């Protein structure tokens, strides 16, 4: 799989997680809402870097787009799990 395909796949996963969390956070605790608010700039950064990388605009972005995507995805998954656990209580 090429770098662009990996970036696009990761970006698609982030968008799907974001959509899921946008819905779930509406009924979540204030702590989860605050976590979502803090993650949004990171998500935007990941999307921007991935777009730049995919279109070959940025040759060196400090952190690779793939690393940023993985980091943000991990944080989103943790928040999703926390919201799910709150809803079970």
C-alpha positions as CSV (number, residue, x, y, z in Angstrom):
1,X,0.0,0.0,0.0
2,X,1.4,3.4,-0.9
3,X,2.0,6.2,1.5
4,X,-0.9,8.2,0.0
5,X,-3.2,5.2,0.4
6,X,-2.2,4.7,4.0
7,X,-2.7,8.4,4.7
8,X,-6.1,8.4,3.0
9,X,-7.2,5.3,4.9
10,X,-6.1,6.8,8.2
11,X,-7.9,10.0,7.4
12,X,-11.0,8.1,6.6
13,X,-10.8,6.3,9.9
14,X,-10.4,9.6,11.7
15,X,-13.4,11.1,10.0
16,X,-15.5,8.1,10.9
17,X,-14.4,8.2,14.5
18,X,-15.1,12.0,14.6
19,X,-18.6,11.5,13.3
20,X,-19.3,8.8,15.9
21,X,-17.9,10.9,18.7
22,X,-19.8,14.1,17.6
23,X,-23.0,12.2,18.2
24,X,-21.9,10.4,21.4
25,X,-20.5,13.4,23.1
26,X,-23.9,15.2,23.1
27,X,-25.1,12.9,25.9
28,X,-21.7,12.4,27.6
29,X,-20.4,13.9,30.8
30,X,-18.9,17.3,31.0
31,X,-15.4,15.7,31.3
32,X,-15.9,13.8,28.1
33,X,-17.2,16.9,26.4
34,X,-14.1,18.8,27.5
35,X,-11.9,15.9,26.2
36,X,-13.7,16.2,22.8
37,X,-13.1,20.0,22.8
38,X,-9.4,19.5,23.5
39,X,-9.0,16.9,20.7
40,X,-10.7,18.9,18.0
41,X,-7.6,21.0,17.2
42,X,-5.5,17.9,16.9
43,X,-8.0,16.3,14.6
44,X,-8.0,19.4,12.4
45,X,-4.2,19.4,12.4
46,X,-4.1,15.7,11.4
47,X,-6.6,16.3,8.5
48,X,-4.6,19.3,7.3
49,X,-1.3,17.5,7.4
50,X,-2.7,14.5,5.7
51,X,-4.2,16.7,2.9
52,X,-0.9,18.5,2.4
53,X,1.0,15.3,2.4
54,X,-1.4,13.6,0.0
55,X,-1.1,16.4,-2.5
56,X,2.7,16.7,-2.1
57,X,2.5,20.3,-1.0
58,X,4.5,19.7,2.2
59,X,7.7,17.8,1.8
60,X,8.8,18.1,5.4
61,X,6.1,18.7,8.1
62,X,8.1,17.9,11.2
63,X,5.8,15.1,12.2
64,X,4.7,12.8,9.4
65,X,1.0,12.9,8.6
66,X,0.8,9.2,9.4
67,X,2.2,9.7,12.9
68,X,-0.3,12.5,13.6
69,X,-3.2,10.4,12.3
70,X,-2.2,7.4,14.6
71,X,-1.8,9.7,17.6
72,X,-5.2,11.4,17.1
73,X,-6.9,8.2,16.3
74,X,-5.6,6.7,19.6
75,X,-6.9,9.7,21.5
76,X,-10.3,9.5,19.8
77,X,-10.6,5.8,20.5
78,X,-9.8,6.4,24.2
79,X,-12.4,9.1,24.4
80,X,-15.0,6.9,22.6
81,X,-14.3,4.1,25.2
82,X,-14.7,6.5,28.1
83,X,-18.0,7.7,26.7
84,X,-19.2,4.2,26.2
85,X,-18.3,3.3,29.8
86,X,-20.1,6.3,31.1
87,X,-23.3,5.3,29.2
88,X,-23.1,1.8,30.7
89,X,-23.1,3.2,34.3
